[in-house]
Structures are given as structure tokens and as C-alpha cells.
């Protein structure tokens, strides 16, 4: 007979424990098999002069001219010390969009987490040589490590967790802030753009990327805390310009993860445009489920869903980047 404290409870006998397969838990790899590419979706085209997501009339951007030969490359650091703002996504998809306009692109994974490499279908922990080996070992050249990607005209300089050791080992090196530019110098004439995916910090690796770069592209999530951190990043950029790299400029600020349905996103966008003016790209990257899908597939959105709003946005961004 049930007692009062047991009244109303449904008692279920727990299932027996699942037999262990004998594989250590730490060695199990979690992976998702990519599904077929989604059906193409047509995105509404916006015309010049129409009010865009930034609240300004869209500016006219000419179609990029054809290039007769490649190089020397313009180096862009994709940088923001806040994580999760779309740096890696923007690096991959901007690079792929630039190739559609006939540019040769080198993507540099300069984050020990190796997210850029993973996003292109590379397993960083299985690599024998990465950018770390180029930096720290004299007998390894950058040409030895560069990999081709599924996108024609776009190559990858991969990284993995080994790169985290470089930040410590470089502290005692002479000219440590210019290590990356020395690494890239032998291949700079082979490409039109080098896009460096920076780690989410303002440490020595990020300073190396800024010291090597001609410009900085700042992905900025349309969220209040992301906005607060930009002032610190710009202060670091100004210090690098004064002390290490006089040619460094802010190429543009890219609003990412924008949701036009929320008042918060619209308010943050208005603040960004008010503070930075024409430095803010007209192109805005909306929040969409397509980008996580491309990471699983190991392809840029321009190949995975070429007619989607995200693909068209990164093509528009590529046109703005080339025009600047």
C-alpha cells in the first residue's frame, strides 16, 4: 500500500546499463555526416540608393576588374578579441567569394583551435606539419605546409593546438612581432589576398597578424557586449600602427549575426554606424542556420548554398573589399 508521500508518483524501473564497447570514452570522435546541400533559396536583391540594414542608402560598388596576373597579395587580418562573432566563417566565405572574382587567396589559420582548418574539412590533430612548424623550425618552408582546398584558387595554411606553444616560445625571440610577415614573404607574390584568421585575444599571435597586415577587417556581432570590446581592439590597432606597422588601416567593420526582427540588433547597428560611419561595410551578414551546416559539410556557403542570402552577402562583401 502506498504511503502519502508516494501518492501521485509514477515509479519506473530504470533500464539496465548499456554494455561498454571497450573503447575508452576520451577516444570517441564526435562527428556529423553532412547531408545533401539544401535546396537553393533566392534572396531578395537590394538596389543602389535603397536603405540597407545599416540605415544608410546602399552605395554603388563597381564589378571587380579582371586581373592580368596575381600578386603581390594584400594581407587582411580578420580580428576581434571577442569569440563567436563570425571571424572564421567570414574568413572562409570571403575567401571563397574573392575567388569567384578571379582572385587567388591564401587563408591563414592563426588560431590554435584550428577552426578555420576544420571549416574546410581538415582534421588539425592529424596534421604532421602546420604553421607552427614553419614558424619554429628552420628546415620547414611555408610551401611545404600550404594545402589546396576544394575551392579552386583558394589555399590554406593550417594550424592546430601546437600553435599555442609558439606564443610562449616567441617571447624570447628577436623581432618576435614580425614572425608572421617573415613566414608569408616567400609566397606573397603568388596570391592577391591573404586572409589571416586571428585567435579571440589580443596576445602575441594577434599582434603578429596586425604587424603583417595591410588592413584589418573587424567582424562585429550585433550585440551589446561585442560593441563594448571594439574600443579596446581599435586602441591595439593604433598602437601597432604607431610602433610596428605604419601602413596598417581598418579596412572595414562587418556587422554579423544581425537579426532585423529584434530591436536590440537594430539599436546596436545604429550605434556602430554612428560611431564608425563609412568604415562600416554596407554588407550585413544576417543570422541564419546555413552557416553551421557549411561547417559540417566543410565547404563555404558560396558552394554549399550558392543562391542563399548568406552566399550573396559574402559576394557583396568581396566586391566592397576589392573596391577598398
MILO-943678 format. One record per residue (C-alpha): residue in one letter; x, y, z. Coordinates in steps of 0.001 Angstrom, whole numbers, plus 500000, padded with zeros to 6 digits. Example, Ala and Ser with C-alpha at 12.3 -4.5 7.8 and 13.67 -1.06 7.14 Angstrom:
<recs>
a512300495500507800 s513670498940507140 
</recs>
This chain:
<recs>
x500000500000500000 x501433503373499012 x502288505948501631 x501108509591501376 x504492510839500227 x504405508353497348 x500938509370496156 x500788510725492603 x504246509457491622 x504779507124488703 x507598504735489501 x509514503449486503 x512146500763486726 x515392502161485253 x516722500326482194 x519757498108482660 x523092499819481958 x524299499664478359 x527256497292477988 x530527499107477364 x532113498536473961 x535628498592475367 x536537501878473599 x537885504497476039 x535453507395476285 x538141510017475563 x538984508423472214 x535440508558470802 x535198511093467988 x532034513136467721 x531237513859464105 x528260514717461951 x527895513351458452 x526977516172456096 x523577515883454466 x522914516820450889 x523226520505450126 x519984522375450850 x517731523496448076 x518727526900446756 x516773529822448059 x516562533103446211 x517427536137448306 x515810539469447589 x518202541751445746 x518727545282447061 x519381548144444682 x521726551124444893 x520177554004446818 x517788551771448722 x518054551991452518 x520086549000453642 x520335547253457023 x522860549859458208 x520222552570457877 x522161554248455045 x521453554232451305 x523394551434449634 x526490552762447873 x527380551852444313 x530193549311444039 x531558548529440592 x532095544962439454 x535709543991440205 x538027544265437195 x539764541179435896 x543377540687436948 x546074540055434334 x548459538497436857 x548452537605440552 x550260539265443434 x551618540852445419 x548931539984447938 x547057542354450174 x547104540922453715 x543918541307455756 x543725540312459427 x540227539139460404 x540342540244464006 x538196540671467102 x539261539662470601 x535695538550471392 x534947534979470404 x531918533792468490 x531495536866466311 x531972535148462942 x535711535585462283 x536291532096460923 x533014531987458993 x533818535332457405 x537384534285456548 x536250531148454716 x533326532684452886 x535027535957451977 x537971533982450618 x535697531785448515 x533777534814447224 x537030536539446228 x537990533533444110 x534740533918442162 x536081537286441017 x539303535724439750 x541466536408442820 x543897533867444250 x543509533640448019 x545549532166450866 x543740531547454149 x545999531523457207 x544689529699460268 x546391531638463061 x544252530287465875 x545453527268467912 x541879525970467980 x542183525256464251 x538580526220463496 x539445527543460042 x541055524241459103 x538065522290460443 x535694524517458490 x537421523420455283 x537236519718456080 x540754519343457522 x541364517395460745 x544007519532462518 x545065516868465022 x546036514564462141 x548427517051460522 x552158516394460721 x553095519960459791 x551276523238460376 x552094526929460508 x553712526222463889 x556420524174462172 x557035526934459623 x557454529483462430 x559616527418464760 x561631525063462505 x564157526456460034 x564038523425457723 x560258523691457120 x559150526223454499 x555727527738454028 x555408525989450646 x555804522635452428 x552722523264454560 x550267525093452276 x547310522892451312 x544854523145448440 x541175523425449378 x538073522213447498 x537696525807446237 x539778526419443125 x542152529330443644 x541971529189447457 x544741527601449560 x545092527025453289 x547952527376455751 x546590525184458563 x547162525169462308 x546369523081465350 x546905523191469112 x550700523197468624 x550432526882467710 x549577527730471320 x553186526863472239 x554515529406469735 x553151532322471750 x555364531258474663 x558396530282472610 x558411533539470621 x558658535731473734 x562446535448473822 x562913535807470031 x564348538930468422 x561744540653466238 x559021538359467555 x556208540650466366 x557306540230462730 x557453536430462678 x554305536020460572 x555303538550457918 x558650536764457520 x556768533482457184 x554477534792454428 x557093536710452444 x558152533780450154 x554573533304448819 x553221536842448868 x553619537190445090 x551520534082444392 x548256535463445757 x546021538513445510 x544704538290449081 x545966536671452266 x543258536408454936 x544536535743458458 x542002534252460886 x543120535549464302 x542531533962467683 x539995535593470051 x542566537508472107 x544974540421471804 x548078538353472523 x551338537967470614 x549820535934467774 x547224538632467085 x549887541352467260 x551878539323464681 x548855539280462374 x548373543045462756 x552073543700462172 x551915541720458911 x548617543128457649 x547770545930455258 x544281546145456705 x542043544854459469 x538555543521458887 x536575543536462136 x533558541198462331 x531201542695464896 x528265540749466275 x525182542933466606 x525115542515470372 x525952544973473161 x528938543168474715 x530578542797471295 x530242546543470756 x531972547325474062 x535120545406473116 x535757547175469820 x537248550246471513 x539986548070473067 x540703546429469706 x540977549787467942 x543352551004470652 x545564547960469977 x545414548615466217 x546553552210466768 x549473551083468936 x550574548548466310 x550341551250463630 x552497553628465681 x555138551119466781 x555263548231464299 x553311548729461081 x552693552291459828 x550676551104456805 x548034549326458904 x544489550576458321 x540999549459459285 x539603548077456034 x536109547872457421 x533744546746460143 x531422543892459183 x528161543536461099 x527449539836461647 x524674537728463210 x522237540549462511 x518571539833463187 x516403542607461747 x513420541351463754 x514927542366467101 x515086545907468427 x518413545149470109 x520128544266466807 x518790547407465167 x519910549592468080 x523430548124468080 x523629548610464314 x522641552256464684 x525321552779467362 x528008551150465200 x527178553303462159 x527019556418464348 x530451555673465847 x532342554460462756 x530491555942459791 x531678554880456334 x534146552361457787 x531134550065458316 x530500547902455254 x527090548205453601 x527040544413453528 x525499542876456652 x525595539158457484 x522243538013458844 x521853535248461393 x520983532004459576 x521141528230460056 x523059527870456790 x526464528696458318 x526547525819460858 x525570523490458002 x528554524610455937 x530919523897458832 x529691520301458978 x529998519989455198 x533491521525455194 x532591523923452387 x531999527678452067 x528414528819451717 x529094530002448159 x529414526318447197 x527041524734449692 x524088527055449072 x525201529360446230 x521894531186445838 x521238531695449537 x521133535099451206 x524397534315453025 x526244533490449800 x525021536667448114 x526029538720451156 x529617537443451075 x529839538106447334 x528715541674448024 x531336541900450783 x534022540667448378 x533103543434445935 x533386546029448723 x536731544645449902 x538182544746446380 x536859548289445873 x538588549463449060 
</recs>
